[in-house]
């Protein structure tokens, strides 16, 4: 019985590589095409995801800007009646007269006394640019 058994001896060293297995493993042409196609699809998917993220970010920022502008419009619409009231106050004849007297040092026409010599007064000619059409000199007839 002892002679029938073969001793089991395992060499702990790995086998030397065969010349055919040296270098990268052989890849079939179909595998290369599939890898390239998958790489292209992956690249397209990544680009599309980046575009979608950019578009989403632009939409969100535009919505914030739109909300801010709407708030600004409502604030400005609230100031319109105040500004109209101030404009009406500034355009009032009393205010215009007061500002003309105070700031421009103008005087009202009835407050001015004009002295003339009766013999040297001439009636203005028609078309005189310094007389207005509705104003007539009193007592200037010769």
Buried (B, 14 or more C-beta within 10 A) or exposed (E): EEEEEEEEEEEEEEEEEEEEEEEEEEEEEEEEEEEEEEEEEEEEEEEEEEEEEEEEEEEEEEEEEEEEEEEEEEEEEEEEEEEEEEEEEEEEEEEEEEEEEEEEEEEEEEEEEEEEEEEEEEEBEEEEEEEEEEEEEEEEEE
